[in-house]
Amino acid sequence: MKISEITKKVEDIIVGVLHIDNLPLNASSINVKEWDSLAYLTIVSKLEKDFKLKITQKNINNFNSIKNIIKEIKLCIKK
């Protein structure tokens, strides 16, 4: 899967969960008020399902921004 495809899919998931129209490229749980703890868990769950990932205790805290999510997905896909 190409990075552009991963990015688009991640953005679609986040926009869908947060119910927002405009998602900045630097979006994270820190700078998007809708990205609260419940949204975080929902995003992680959808990422796990849609990308067929196994999110573990080791990497669960790395899904707090678009940049980190894409990085983690790339790492998980390589395994």
N, CA, C and O atoms as a printed pandas DataFrame, in Angstrom:
     atom_number atom_name residue_name chain_id  residue_number  x_coord  y_coord  z_coord
0              1         N          MET        A               1    0.841   -1.171    0.000
1              2        CA          MET        A               1    0.000    0.000    0.000
2              3         C          MET        A               1    0.892    1.242    0.000
3              4         O          MET        A               1    1.841    1.335    0.779
4              5         N          LYS        A               2    0.580    2.192   -0.879
5              6        CA          LYS        A               2    1.357    3.424   -1.001
6              7         C          LYS        A               2    1.070    4.356    0.176
7              8         O          LYS        A               2    0.008    4.299    0.797
8              9         N          ILE        A               3    2.050    5.213    0.462
9             10        CA          ILE        A               3    1.909    6.162    1.567
10            11         C          ILE        A               3    0.716    7.092    1.349
11            12         O          ILE        A               3    0.036    7.462    2.306
12            13         N          SER        A               4    0.462    7.467    0.105
13            14        CA          SER        A               4   -0.675    8.346   -0.187
14            15         C          SER        A               4   -1.995    7.643    0.117
15            16         O          SER        A               4   -2.945    8.275    0.579
16            17         N          GLU        A               5   -2.055    6.350   -0.140
17            18        CA          GLU        A               5   -3.263    5.573    0.173
18            19         C          GLU        A               5   -3.452    5.450    1.679
19            20         O          GLU        A               5   -4.568    5.579    2.183
20            21         N          ILE        A               6   -2.367    5.202    2.388
21            22        CA          ILE        A               6   -2.429    5.108    3.852
22            23         C          ILE        A               6   -2.895    6.445    4.430
23            24         O          ILE        A               6   -3.783    6.488    5.282
24            25         N          THR        A               7   -2.289    7.532    3.958
25            26        CA          THR        A               7   -2.630    8.866    4.458
26            27         C          THR        A               7   -4.103    9.172    4.231
27            28         O          THR        A               7   -4.785    9.646    5.139
28            29         N          LYS        A               8   -4.598    8.907    3.031
29            30        CA          LYS        A               8   -6.001    9.176    2.702
30            31         C          LYS        A               8   -6.932    8.368    3.590
31            32         O          LYS        A               8   -7.922    8.893    4.100
32            33         N          LYS        A               9   -6.620    7.110    3.773
33            34        CA          LYS        A               9   -7.455    6.233    4.601
34            35         C          LYS        A               9   -7.453    6.688    6.061
35            36         O          LYS        A               9   -8.500    6.706    6.708
36            37         N          VAL        A              10   -6.286    7.055    6.575
37            38        CA          VAL        A              10   -6.168    7.545    7.955
38            39         C          VAL        A              10   -6.972    8.825    8.123
39            40         O          VAL        A              10   -7.724    8.969    9.087
40            41         N          GLU        A              11   -6.813    9.754    7.184
41            42        CA          GLU        A              11   -7.556   11.014    7.255
42            43         C          GLU        A              11   -9.062   10.764    7.217
43            44         O          GLU        A              11   -9.810   11.389    7.969
44            45         N          ASP        A              12   -9.512    9.863    6.355
45            46        CA          ASP        A              12  -10.939    9.545    6.268
46            47         C          ASP        A              12  -11.466    8.981    7.585
47            48         O          ASP        A              12  -12.557    9.342    8.026
48            49         N          ILE        A              13  -10.700    8.109    8.204
49            50        CA          ILE        A              13  -11.099    7.520    9.486
50            51         C          ILE        A              13  -11.215    8.619   10.547
51            52         O          ILE        A              13  -12.211    8.685   11.269
52            53         N          ILE        A              14  -10.211    9.468   10.638
53            54        CA          ILE        A              14  -10.199   10.511   11.663
54            55         C          ILE        A              14  -11.336   11.507   11.449
55            56         O          ILE        A              14  -12.031   11.869   12.399
56            57         N          VAL        A              15  -11.527   11.947   10.217
57            58        CA          VAL        A              15  -12.623   12.877    9.906
58            59         C          VAL        A              15  -13.971   12.252   10.258
59            60         O          VAL        A              15  -14.846   12.923   10.806
60            61         N          GLY        A              16  -14.136   10.971    9.944
61            62        CA          GLY        A              16  -15.381   10.275   10.250
62            63         C          GLY        A              16  -15.641   10.156   11.741
63            64         O          GLY        A              16  -16.768   10.353   12.195
64            65         N          VAL        A              17  -14.616    9.838   12.496
65            66        CA          VAL        A              17  -14.764    9.688   13.946
66            67         C          VAL        A              17  -15.007   11.034   14.616
67            68         O          VAL        A              17  -15.856   11.148   15.500
68            69         N          LEU        A              18  -14.263   12.051   14.197
69            70        CA          LEU        A              18  -14.352   13.353   14.850
70            71         C          LEU        A              18  -15.498   14.210   14.328
71            72         O          LEU        A              18  -15.835   15.230   14.928
72            73         N          HIS        A              19  -16.095   13.803   13.222
73            74        CA          HIS        A              19  -17.203   14.563   12.613
74            75         C          HIS        A              19  -16.801   16.007   12.348
75            76         O          HIS        A              19  -17.501   16.945   12.733
76            77         N          ILE        A              20  -15.657   16.167   11.682
77            78        CA          ILE        A              20  -15.186   17.506   11.336
78            79         C          ILE        A              20  -14.970   17.577    9.827
79            80         O          ILE        A              20  -14.765   16.558    9.168
80            81         N          ASP        A              21  -15.019   18.801    9.292
81            82        CA          ASP        A              21  -14.852   18.995    7.851
82            83         C          ASP        A              21  -13.415   19.291    7.459
83            84         O          ASP        A              21  -12.969   18.897    6.382
84            85         N          ASN        A              22  -12.694   19.978    8.324
85            86        CA          ASN        A              22  -11.348   20.412    7.998
86            87         C          ASN        A              22  -10.347   19.766    8.940
87            88         O          ASN        A              22  -10.376   20.009   10.147
88            89         N          LEU        A              23   -9.471   18.952    8.395
89            90        CA          LEU        A              23   -8.467   18.261    9.197
90            91         C          LEU        A              23   -7.080   18.766    8.801
91            92         O          LEU        A              23   -6.614   18.484    7.697
92            93         N          PRO        A              24   -6.417   19.508    9.687
93            94        CA          PRO        A              24   -5.070   19.990    9.359
94            95         C          PRO        A              24   -4.096   18.813    9.227
95            96         O          PRO        A              24   -4.276   17.776    9.867
96            97         N          LEU        A              25   -3.078   18.980    8.404
97            98        CA          LEU        A              25   -2.089   17.922    8.212
98            99         C          LEU        A              25   -1.336   17.598    9.498
99           100         O          LEU        A              25   -0.844   16.482    9.668
100          101         N          ASN        A              26   -1.250   18.558   10.390
101          102        CA          ASN        A              26   -0.553   18.333   11.665
102          103         C          ASN        A              26   -1.534   17.976   12.787
103          104         O          ASN        A              26   -1.220   18.136   13.967
104          105         N          ALA        A              27   -2.706   17.497   12.416
105          106        CA          ALA        A              27   -3.738   17.180   13.411
106          107         C          ALA        A              27   -3.233   16.160   14.424
107          108         O          ALA        A              27   -2.559   15.187   14.087
108          109         N          SER        A              28   -3.588   16.424   15.677
109          110        CA          SER        A              28   -3.227   15.511   16.760
110          111         C          SER        A              28   -4.252   15.647   17.882
111          112         O          SER        A              28   -5.134   16.504   17.845
112          113         N          SER        A              29   -4.110   14.791   18.863
113          114        CA          SER        A              29   -5.003   14.851   20.013
114          115         C          SER        A              29   -4.763   16.115   20.834
115          116         O          SER        A              29   -5.580   16.459   21.688
116          117         N          ILE        A              30   -3.670   16.798   20.589
117          118        CA          ILE        A              30   -3.349   18.025   21.316
118          119         C          ILE        A              30   -3.993   19.253   20.672
119          120         O          ILE        A              30   -4.463   20.144   21.380
120          121         N          ASN        A              31   -4.020   19.308   19.349
121          122        CA          ASN        A              31   -4.483   20.529   18.692
122          123         C          ASN        A              31   -5.860   20.429   18.016
123          124         O          ASN        A              31   -6.296   21.376   17.362
124          125         N          VAL        A              32   -6.541   19.294   18.171
125          126        CA          VAL        A              32   -7.903   19.145   17.649
126          127         C          VAL        A              32   -8.800   18.805   18.837
127          128         O          VAL        A              32   -8.725   17.707   19.388
128          129         N          LYS        A              33   -9.651   19.763   19.228
129          130        CA          LYS        A              33  -10.427   19.603   20.466
130          131         C          LYS        A              33  -11.356   18.398   20.440
131          132         O          LYS        A              33  -11.649   17.828   21.491
132          133         N          GLU        A              34  -11.819   18.004   19.278
133          134        CA          GLU        A              34  -12.724   16.852   19.174
134          135         C          GLU        A              34  -12.006   15.518   19.408
135          136         O          GLU        A              34  -12.653   14.499   19.652
136          137         N          TRP        A              35  -10.680   15.525   19.334
137          138        CA          TRP        A              35   -9.873   14.311   19.464
138          139         C          TRP        A              35   -9.627   14.034   20.951
139          140         O          TRP        A              35   -8.502   14.148   21.439
140          141         N          ASP        A              36  -10.692   13.672   21.655
141          142        CA          ASP        A              36  -10.597   13.392   23.086
142          143         C          ASP        A              36  -10.289   11.909   23.303
143          144         O          ASP        A              36  -10.027   11.180   22.346
144          145         N          SER        A              37  -10.321   11.470   24.549
145          146        CA          SER        A              37   -9.929   10.094   24.862
146          147         C          SER        A              37  -10.863    9.060   24.240
147          148         O          SER        A              37  -10.404    8.007   23.798
148          149         N          LEU        A              38  -12.156    9.340   24.198
149          150        CA          LEU        A              38  -13.092    8.403   23.563
150          151         C          LEU        A              38  -12.849    8.343   22.057
151          152         O          LEU        A              38  -12.859    7.264   21.464
152          153         N          ALA        A              39  -12.632    9.497   21.445
153          154        CA          ALA        A              39  -12.328    9.537   20.012
154          155         C          ALA        A              39  -11.028    8.790   19.732
155          156         O          ALA        A              39  -10.919    8.076   18.735
156          157         N          TYR        A              40  -10.046    8.954   20.610
157          158        CA          TYR        A              40   -8.756    8.267   20.467
158          159         C          TYR        A              40   -8.961    6.757   20.383
159          160         O          TYR        A              40   -8.429    6.095   19.492
160          161         N          LEU        A              41   -9.730    6.228   21.313
161          162        CA          LEU        A              41   -9.979    4.784   21.331
162          163         C          LEU        A              41  -10.763    4.329   20.105
163          164         O          LEU        A              41  -10.516    3.245   19.575
164          165         N          THR        A              42  -11.698    5.145   19.659
165          166        CA          THR        A              42  -12.476    4.811   18.470
166          167         C          THR        A              42  -11.581    4.819   17.232
167          168         O          THR        A              42  -11.681    3.932   16.385
168          169         N          ILE        A              43  -10.715    5.811   17.130
169          170        CA          ILE        A              43   -9.775    5.873   16.005
170          171         C          ILE        A              43   -8.868    4.653   16.004
171          172         O          ILE        A              43   -8.667    4.029   14.962
172          173         N          VAL        A              44   -8.325    4.314   17.149
173          174        CA          VAL        A              44   -7.444    3.147   17.261
174          175         C          VAL        A              44   -8.181    1.878   16.846
175          176         O          VAL        A              44   -7.633    1.048   16.122
176          177         N          SER        A              45   -9.402    1.731   17.295
177          178        CA          SER        A              45  -10.202    0.553   16.948
178          179         C          SER        A              45  -10.450    0.463   15.444
179          180         O          SER        A              45  -10.309   -0.606   14.850
180          181         N          LYS        A              46  -10.820    1.585   14.832
181          182        CA          LYS        A              46  -11.073    1.597   13.389
182          183         C          LYS        A              46   -9.795    1.351   12.592
183          184         O          LYS        A              46   -9.824    0.661   11.573
184          185         N          LEU        A              47   -8.687    1.903   13.044
185          186        CA          LEU        A              47   -7.412    1.662   12.373
186          187         C          LEU        A              47   -7.048    0.185   12.428
187          188         O          LEU        A              47   -6.599   -0.398   11.441
188          189         N          GLU        A              48   -7.249   -0.405   13.597
189          190        CA          GLU        A              48   -6.944   -1.819   13.781
190          191         C          GLU        A              48   -7.773   -2.670   12.825
191          192         O          GLU        A              48   -7.261   -3.601   12.203
192          193         N          LYS        A              49   -9.050   -2.343   12.717
193          194        CA          LYS        A              49   -9.951   -3.102   11.845
194          195         C          LYS        A              49   -9.650   -2.861   10.364
195          196         O          LYS        A              49   -9.498   -3.811    9.597
196          197         N          ASP        A              50   -9.564   -1.594    9.965
197          198        CA          ASP        A              50   -9.409   -1.260    8.550
198          199         C          ASP        A              50   -8.045   -1.630    7.979
199          200         O          ASP        A              50   -7.942   -2.000    6.810
200          201         N          PHE        A              51   -7.003   -1.532    8.790
201          202        CA          PHE        A              51   -5.659   -1.862    8.322
202          203         C          PHE        A              51   -5.231   -3.266    8.754
203          204         O          PHE        A              51   -4.117   -3.702    8.464
204          205         N          LYS        A              52   -6.127   -3.965    9.447
205          206        CA          LYS        A              52   -5.831   -5.315    9.947
206          207         C          LYS        A              52   -4.535   -5.319   10.756
207          208         O          LYS        A              52   -3.630   -6.121   10.525
208          209         N          LEU        A              53   -4.481   -4.389   11.715
209          210        CA          LEU        A              53   -3.322   -4.236   12.584
210          211         C          LEU        A              53   -3.554   -4.914   13.916
211          212         O          LEU        A              53   -4.695   -5.160   14.309
212          213         N          LYS        A              54   -2.486   -5.210   14.596
213          214        CA          LYS        A              54   -2.559   -5.667   15.970
214          215         C          LYS        A              54   -1.910   -4.576   16.819
215          216         O          LYS        A              54   -0.687   -4.477   16.914
216          217         N          ILE        A              55   -2.768   -3.766   17.431
217          218        CA          ILE        A              55   -2.272   -2.692   18.278
218          219         C          ILE        A              55   -2.073   -3.255   19.675
219          220         O          ILE        A              55   -2.970   -3.873   20.250
220          221         N          THR        A              56   -0.879   -3.029   20.207
221          222        CA          THR        A              56   -0.500   -3.638   21.483
222          223         C          THR        A              56   -0.289   -2.564   22.550
223          224         O          THR        A              56   -0.345   -1.368   22.268
224          225         N          GLN        A              57   -0.051   -3.007   23.755
225          226        CA          GLN        A              57    0.267   -2.101   24.856
226          227         C          GLN        A              57    1.529   -1.303   24.539
227          228         O          GLN        A              57    1.692   -0.173   24.999
228          229         N          LYS        A              58    2.414   -1.899   23.753
229          230        CA          LYS        A              58    3.673   -1.248   23.403
230          231         C          LYS        A              58    3.490   -0.055   22.481
231          232         O          LYS        A              58    4.199    0.944   22.608
232          233         N          ASN        A              59    2.541   -0.152   21.552
233          234        CA          ASN        A              59    2.424    0.918   20.565
234          235         C          ASN        A              59    1.126    1.724   20.637
235          236         O          ASN        A              59    0.943    2.647   19.843
236          237         N          ILE        A              60    0.243    1.408   21.543
237          238        CA          ILE        A              60   -1.057    2.084   21.588
238          239         C          ILE        A              60   -0.938    3.592   21.826
239          240         O          ILE        A              60   -1.788    4.355   21.368
240          241         N          ASN        A              61    0.087    4.024   22.525
241          242        CA          ASN        A              61    0.244    5.452   22.805
242          243         C          ASN        A              61    0.823    6.238   21.630
243          244         O          ASN        A              61    0.998    7.453   21.724
244          245         N          ASN        A              62    1.118    5.556   20.532
245          246        CA          ASN        A              62    1.710    6.209   19.365
246          247         C          ASN        A              62    0.684    6.600   18.311
247          248         O          ASN        A              62    1.060    6.897   17.178
248          249         N          PHE        A              63   -0.586    6.608   18.648
249          250        CA          PHE        A              63   -1.640    6.906   17.681
250          251         C          PHE        A              63   -2.315    8.240   17.993
251          252         O          PHE        A              63   -3.534    8.372   17.886
252          253         N          ASN        A              64   -1.511    9.218   18.375
253          254        CA          ASN        A              64   -2.051   10.504   18.825
254          255         C          ASN        A              64   -1.927   11.630   17.802
255          256         O          ASN        A              64   -2.267   12.775   18.103
256          257         N          SER        A              65   -1.447   11.322   16.602
257          258        CA          SER        A              65   -1.369   12.324   15.535
258          259         C          SER        A              65   -1.366   11.611   14.192
259          260         O          SER        A              65   -1.060   10.421   14.103
260          261         N          ILE        A              66   -1.707   12.349   13.161
261          262        CA          ILE        A              66   -1.694   11.747   11.821
262          263         C          ILE        A              66   -0.291   11.239   11.493
263          264         O          ILE        A              66   -0.128   10.122   11.002
264          265         N          LYS        A              67    0.704   12.055   11.763
265          266        CA          LYS        A              67    2.098   11.682   11.476
266          267         C          LYS        A              67    2.477   10.378   12.191
267          268         O          LYS        A              67    3.038    9.472   11.575
268          269         N          ASN        A              68    2.173   10.285   13.478
269          270        CA          ASN        A              68    2.521    9.084   14.245
270          271         C          ASN        A              68    1.718    7.870   13.799
271          272         O          ASN        A              68    2.240    6.755   13.770
272          273         N          ILE        A              69    0.457    8.080   13.453
273          274        CA          ILE        A              69   -0.385    6.968   12.997
274          275         C          ILE        A              69    0.202    6.370   11.724
275          276         O          ILE        A              69    0.341    5.151   11.615
276          277         N          ILE        A              70    0.540    7.213   10.775
277          278        CA          ILE        A              70    1.100    6.728    9.507
278          279         C          ILE        A              70    2.415    5.992    9.761
279          280         O          ILE        A              70    2.666    4.945    9.165
280          281         N          LYS        A              71    3.241    6.529   10.633
281          282        CA          LYS        A              71    4.513    5.887   10.982
282          283         C          LYS        A              71    4.272    4.494   11.579
283          284         O          LYS        A              71    4.945    3.534   11.203
284          285         N          GLU        A              72    3.326    4.383   12.498
285          286        CA          GLU        A              72    3.015    3.094   13.129
286          287         C          GLU        A              72    2.433    2.100   12.132
287          288         O          GLU        A              72    2.763    0.915   12.169
288          289         N          ILE        A              73    1.573    2.575   11.247
289          290        CA          ILE        A              73    0.980    1.685   10.248
290          291         C          ILE        A              73    2.077    1.128    9.347
291          292         O          ILE        A              73    2.093   -0.065    9.044
292          293         N          LYS        A              74    2.988    1.989    8.923
293          294        CA          LYS        A              74    4.099    1.516    8.084
294          295         C          LYS        A              74    4.927    0.461    8.817
295          296         O          LYS        A              74    5.337   -0.535    8.221
296          297         N          LEU        A              75    5.170    0.677   10.095
297          298        CA          LEU        A              75    5.930   -0.304   10.883
298          299         C          LEU        A              75    5.173   -1.625   11.006
299          300         O          LEU        A              75    5.766   -2.697   10.885
300          301         N          CYS        A              76    3.878   -1.548   11.244
301          302        CA          CYS        A              76    3.066   -2.747   11.419
302          303         C          CYS        A              76    2.915   -3.526   10.110
303          304         O          CYS        A              76    2.884   -4.757   10.121
304          305         N          ILE        A              77    2.824   -2.823    9.002
305          306        CA          ILE        A              77    2.668   -3.482    7.700
306          307         C          ILE        A              77    3.945   -4.231    7.332
307          308         O          ILE        A              77    3.884   -5.281    6.694
308          309         N          LYS        A              78    5.099   -3.701    7.727
309          310        CA          LYS        A              78    6.386   -4.344    7.412
310          311         C          LYS        A              78    6.558   -5.671    8.124
311          312         O          LYS        A              78    7.300   -6.533    7.653
312          313         N          LYS        A              79    5.888   -5.851    9.248
313          314        CA          LYS        A              79    6.078   -7.073   10.059
314          315         C          LYS        A              79    5.459   -8.274    9.423
315          316         O          LYS        A              79    5.531   -9.371    9.975
